[in-house]
Amino acid sequence: MSLCLVSSGVVKALSVAAFTLAWTHSIEKTAWQEDWQVTPSGLELVTARIKGFGAGMEPPADARLVDGWFEWHPKPAVMPQVVLGNSGAAGEWRLCVDGGCRTLSQLFEHPIGANVTVMSACNDP
């Protein structure tokens, strides 16, 4: 399996089984991270973490403080696709694999700007 990213008609396939999606909340300027698995059925959110709370970002009651992050495991659900918008107010989405992170613009090798990016599992050729 691979992760497919589509933005402005351009498709990028990344050969990964798991990744972290990272971003900064546009109002609170607080770091947020989600760990995802790529499965044959789609993308599964495994773990979510947030550095603080406020402005609609309250962690659920079962979240635990781990190394300065409120961390929890959402109820398992596989999503066929995840749509990422970009307001431009807080920087770009970052995709992290094996400890290294790159912005979507770096992955696509051109500025993404306010364009929507769609993530999904894709079949390897």
N, C-alpha and C positions, 0 to 999 in steps of 0.2 A: 504494500500500500504506500501511497504517497499523499502529501498534502498539496492540493491545488489551490492557487490564489488567482483570482480574476479581477482585473481592474482596467477600465477603459478599453475593453476588448483584448487585452494582453493576458495570456495565461502563463503562470509560472508553476512548475511542479517541483516540489522538494521531497526528496526521498527521506522521510522521517516517520517514525512510528509514534513519537510523542514530541510535544513542544510546549513552551510557555508563551502565552500572550501577555504582554506587559504594556501598561499605559499610565498616564497621569490624569486624574480626575480634573475636568475643565474648571470647576468652581473651587473646590477645596485644594487643588494642586497636591493631592495625595496619591502616592503610588498604589497601584492595583496590579495583581498578577493572577493569571489562571493557568492551570496545568491541564492540557488536553491530550487525549489519545486519538490516534487515527485508526478507525476500525473499518471492516468491510461494509458496515451499515451506515457509517457517517462519523461525525466527530463527537467524542464523549468528554464532557467536562468532569475532571477528576477531583481537583482541589482548587480552591480560591483563597486569595490572601489580600489583605488591605492593610496599609500602614497606619491608618487612623479611621475616623468616622465623622459623619456630618453630611448635610445637604443630600439626604437620601441614600447614603452609603453605609447605613448601619449594618454591621455583621449580624448574622443570625444568632439566636440564643445558644446554639451548640458550638460557636466559634471558640477557639482557644488561642491564647497569646503564645506565640512561638517565635523566639528570636526577634521580638519587636513587631511582628506581624500578627494580626487577627487572622487565623486560618480555620477553614472548615471544608467539609466534603459534601458538596451538594448531592441531592438525591440523583442517582444514576438516570441519565437520559441521553440517548443518542440523537444528534441533530443532523439532518441531511446537509445543511449548510449554515454558516454563521456569516452575517452581514456586518461589516465594519464601516461605520461612517466616520467622517473626520470634520469636526467643527473648525479646526485650526486654532482653537483657543488654548490647547494644552500640549501641543507637540504631537508627534506621530505614534501610532501603534508600533510596538516592537515585537518581533518574533525571536524567541530565544531557543537555541538548541545546543546541548552540551556545554552550557555555561557562556556561550557567546550570543549576543543580541544584535539584531540589525533592524533598522526601520523598514517600513514597507517601501519607501522610496529607494533605499539601498538595495532591497531585494529585486525591485523592478528596474533598477538602474535609470530611473528618471523620477522627477517629482510627482507624487501622488496627488498632492493638494487636497481639495475637498471631494475628490472622486471616491465613490464607494468601492470597497474591496470585498469580494465574496470568497470565503474559505469553504472547502469541502474535501472529502476524501476522493481520491481519483485512482483509477486502476493503473498499475504500472504497465508500460507497453510490453 
